[in-house]
Amino acid sequence: MLYNFDEIIDRKNTDTVKYELRNQIFNKSDVLPMWVADMDFKTPDFILQAIRKRAEHEVLGYTLRSENFEQSIINWLKIRHNWHIQKKEIAFAPGVVPGLAMAVLAFTQAGDKIIIQTPVYHPFHSTVKDLGRQLIENELIETDGFYEMDFEKLEKQIDKRTKMLILSNPHNPVGRVWKEDELRKLGEICLKHHILIVSDDIHSDLVFKPHVYTPIASLSEELAMQTISFFAPSKTFNLAGLNTSFAIISNNKLFSKYAVWLENLHLFNGNIFGNIALETAYTNGEKWLIQLLDYLQENIDFVDSFLKKNLPKIKMRKPEGTYLAWLDFRAYQLTQNELNNRLIHQAGLGFNSGEMFGNSGNGFQRINLACSRFVVEDAMEKLRKCENP
Ligand SMILES: Cc1ncc(COP(=O)(O)O)c(C=O)c1O
């Protein structure tokens, strides 16, 4: 293996959210942090080198994105996802969540209804509510840890005020990579009721074989006209601190409306290093990504066999995509507070408590496996000791 994902890098004292906020979040400053969705791996050297090279120039003033910024996106989506898009469909976003917020502002009015499929990434909830829209939760259906969309209930929940559906593909936290037929069915319903699909595809590069990521907008011309898809190299290449993302918007009218918000909020500039990092990642990053995926798959396999062998009450369905595992602790019959307290104070583990993703997350924890195998092993041992102190 060319890259060493086993290496443990000390992230303490770098103002890292995952480490520095432990006291605030867990009331304990030394939990093993496996919560925030960034990786503990080194950002790839070839990206760091490109950033250093630019930093050698002594002026860091306002800077345009180069031609290659968009071209690298076009190439990446073609090579990795077999999706052919054009330059004019690419819009900048200073982060995916800010992009989602701009889409909510651009395409809905206060009081409009926006559907999310829970349990789902918590900022979907807060973005909708904080901007004064009505949040409609369409819970996913869970069967033995496998999650599916509830199409029947979805259609029943739709009324004249329903304007948007925010999709997570692959889905954080349940790890589903939605299949083409599921996306087609979802798309049909949204087309029928004129609901704009905002697809958050930030985890789209992190998909394990034999699963295949499909951009919903790629499925038909009609869907392309009624979808906005957000992407970023941030999860894939560990660049979240650079806040550089983009949207694919094929519909001209939607593109212009989105662009107005980007303009009005003066969020179009981005930052020099984010632009360089994106271009470099998408131009040179494929080999690194392939090795990363192998390593993540091994981490997932390790946790799967460890739990089956040592802690069979904790259920986990292997994620099809994302480096996040969704652990089901319901067999212990603890309240969420009891479960959290046990994990934090007895085991010394900092996971994401399941209920933050929606009520159906009660009894669950999300655990971030994008770290050295040694850390994953340590976490599993901590869990085992917690059950059998
Ligand atoms: C589904 C999803 N969307 C968006 C983000 C964050 O995006 P950004 O940092 O670009 O705002 C995350 C990070 O965990 C995520 O899981």
The ligand as a Tripos MOL2 file, in Angstrom:
@<TRIPOS>MOLECULE
LIG
   16    16     1     0     0
SMALL
NO_CHARGES

@<TRIPOS>ATOM
      1 C1        -24.6250   14.6690    4.4930 C.3       1 LIG1
      2 C2        -23.6790   15.7780    4.8220 C.ar      1 LIG1
      3 N1        -23.8200   16.9740    4.2250 N.ar      1 LIG1
      4 C3        -22.9880   18.0040    4.4910 C.ar      1 LIG1
      5 C4        -21.9650   17.8770    5.4030 C.ar      1 LIG1
      6 C5        -21.0940   19.0440    5.7140 C.3       1 LIG1
      7 O1        -20.8210   19.7980    4.6000 O.3       1 LIG1
      8 P1        -20.0200   21.1590    4.6560 P.3       1 LIG1
      9 O2        -18.9510   21.0180    5.6930 O.co2     1 LIG1
     10 O3        -19.4850   21.2980    3.2770 O.co2     1 LIG1
     11 O4        -20.9980   22.2320    4.9990 O.co2     1 LIG1
     12 C6        -21.7920   16.6610    6.0510 C.ar      1 LIG1
     13 C7        -20.7250   16.5180    7.0600 C.2       1 LIG1
     14 O5        -20.7630   15.6660    7.8980 O.2       1 LIG1
     15 C8        -22.6530   15.5780    5.7480 C.ar      1 LIG1
     16 O6        -22.5100   14.3930    6.3290 O.3       1 LIG1
@<TRIPOS>BOND
     1     1     2 1
     2     2     3 ar
     3     2    15 ar
     4     3     4 ar
     5     4     5 ar
     6     5     6 1
     7     5    12 ar
     8     6     7 1
     9     7     8 1
    10     8     9 2
    11     8    10 1
    12     8    11 1
    13    12    13 1
    14    12    15 ar
    15    13    14 2
    16    15    16 1
@<TRIPOS>SUBSTRUCTURE
     1 LIG1         1 GROUP 0 **** ****
